[in-house]
Every structure is written in C-alpha cells, then in structure tokens.
Amino acid sequence: MIGNPAYPTYQVFLSIAVAAAITCLAMPFFIRLMKKDGIGQQIRADGPQSHLVKQGTPTMGGVIMLAGVVITVALFAKWTPDLILAVLAMLVTGSLGLLDDIESVAHKRSLGLTPSQKMAGLITISVVFCLAAVNWVGIDAVVRFPGGAAIDLGVLTTTLPIAGGIQIPWLYLVFVFFLMAGLSNSVNLTDGLDGLAGGCVMVVMLMMAMVAYRYDEINLAIFAASIAGACVGFLWHNCNPASIFMGDTGSLALGAALAALAILTKTEITSLIMGGLFVCEALSVIIQVASFKTTGKRVFLMSPIHHHFEKKGWAENKVVTRFWIVSAAFATLGFALYFQLG
C-alpha cells in the first residue's frame, strides 16, 4: 500500500489521477492493436444515420479501463473482503461483456450474446455476489432509505447446514439481482453516444467515493475514485469523434461496480437516485416497448432517450453535455438527500 495511512484523503484523490493516467496512456497502444486486427464496433442499421460513420471504430476499450482500476486499487488500497468482492463483481461482469463484444465482432453484428445468455450470466453473478456479501462480508439483508427508514428483506432466509451454515435471504437475493442487472443494463443502454456513459459514470462514482469515505470505507472509496479516474482517462480518447468505444466490456462492468458499491455501503436506494440518468435511459426503453406493443405507437422518436433528442435535431455533443449536467444533478441530489436525511 503506497502513501501514508495517516492521509487517506490524499490516497483517494491520488487514485483518481493514477487511474486516469494509466488508462489514458495505455489506450493508444490498445487502439492500434484493435485496428491492426480489424476489431471494430458494429453499428445498428436502424439507428441515427449520423452514426454510420462510426462503423469499425475500435471497441472493447473497457479492457484498459478495468486494468487501470485494478492496478490503481492494488497500489493504494488494502484488499479487504468487501473490496475483493466489489472488484470481482466488476471483473466477472466485464468478462460477460467481453464475451458479448467478441461475439458481436466475430459475427459482424450490433448484437452479441442473446438476451437469454446475457441474463443467465447476470443472474449467476448477482446470486453469487449476494451470497458472498451476506455470508463472507457480513452485509445485512436490509435495504436502507435516506432518512433512516429500512426494509428487512432477510425475513425469508434459509440456512444450509454446510460450510458452517450458508444463509440464503431469498427476498434480498431477488432485490440484489434487480439492482445489479438493472444498473448494468442501464449503463449499457446509456453507452450510445461518444463520451456519454463515461462522463455520467465518472460523476456518479465521484459521489460514491465521497459516500464511502464519509463512512470510513476507505478502500471502497479508493475503488470508486479509481473508476472515476479511469473514466477520465477513457474520455480523452472517447470524446467526439471517438477513437475507441468501451463496449459492453466496460459498460456492463461499470454498472455492476456501481451496484456492488451501493450494496456494500448500504446505499441501494441512494444509488438509484445518484444514477437517475441511467434509470431514465432504461425507463425510456421500457416505456417505448410497452407502448408499441400495447397501442402500436411510439412515445419517443427513438429509444434510449438520448437518441430521441438526436432525432429532434440536437447535435451529439449537445446531447452528451446536457446529459452530463442532468447526471450531475441527480448525483448531487442523491448525495444531498442521503446526508441531509441520514
């Protein structure tokens, strides 16, 4: 562990800079490797026509982002059970995204794994994460709200008489799945414009680092700060026009990391407020599909909602900048509610 333990604040801020530097400096080598091997993003044929020029842009930049996070965490944090679990959740979900990206590139289509394959992977990851969080880390099967209110989801718990007794909190297990799968897919849906997902995740993770630090979860604060830094380094190469995309490797992993941090810091509901923009992106897709299937009409010109504004004539940079502002507003609101009412 680098740095004086008496100055944990310094380590949190330094982790942002180090993760940003690693990601930014390593990315050009990865971009050249992707171009050499002809590995590029496949663009939706039914998407905005302005996006067709992005066909073939190198993808899977999330690989370098995750590497930057892990290296930075290894330098500055102590490998406590909760940190190990958070990092593993990010990496395993990122591996699922990597399989999806490889499948997409190999078959030259915008969709990789089937929805059922991806969902099976997310179910497995969330179940294992929940059981490890409850039985290994000691997380209570309770969902806390800003203001101190809480719901005990551990009332239906089965204890298996193996390995000292494994507790399976069924209701909390379902909640963890919806949170982890929901945030992973929400960030994935947000990753549709140059710089959009990276900038929004950066803002939310900075707030999550502040939450973790406030409650003396220094190692988790370093983890969140490292993710924010990796997003900064990635944005240098992902700003419009993007030189590389993070791919599902990055977006699924970042969503899972946010969910893991929320569960381990007991800020599950707060995280949904902080990540309000991701929630809006997912809701826009749900509303669009539900409306079209029930009435045959579309609520939005195109979903996710960032494409709706593109269809209305907004320039891509305008959409991205304004969505960053909205994301910052949600993150600030969640942070303020948590500490004002908590």
Secondary structure as GFF3:
##gff-version 3
##sequence-region A 1 342
A	DSSP	alpha_helix	8	36	.	.	.	ID=ss1
A	DSSP	three_ten_helix	49	54	.	.	.	ID=ss2
A	DSSP	alpha_helix	62	76	.	.	.	ID=ss3
A	DSSP	alpha_helix	81	107	.	.	.	ID=ss4
A	DSSP	alpha_helix	115	132	.	.	.	ID=ss5
A	DSSP	pi_helix	133	137	.	.	.	ID=ss6
A	DSSP	beta_strand	142	144	.	.	.	ID=ss7
A	DSSP	beta_strand	150	152	.	.	.	ID=ss8
A	DSSP	beta_strand	157	160	.	.	.	ID=ss9
A	DSSP	beta_strand	166	169	.	.	.	ID=ss10
A	DSSP	alpha_helix	170	190	.	.	.	ID=ss11
A	DSSP	alpha_helix	196	214	.	.	.	ID=ss12
A	DSSP	alpha_helix	218	238	.	.	.	ID=ss13
A	DSSP	alpha_helix	247	264	.	.	.	ID=ss14
A	DSSP	alpha_helix	268	274	.	.	.	ID=ss15
A	DSSP	alpha_helix	276	295	.	.	.	ID=ss16
A	DSSP	alpha_helix	305	311	.	.	.	ID=ss17
A	DSSP	alpha_helix	316	341	.	.	.	ID=ss18
###
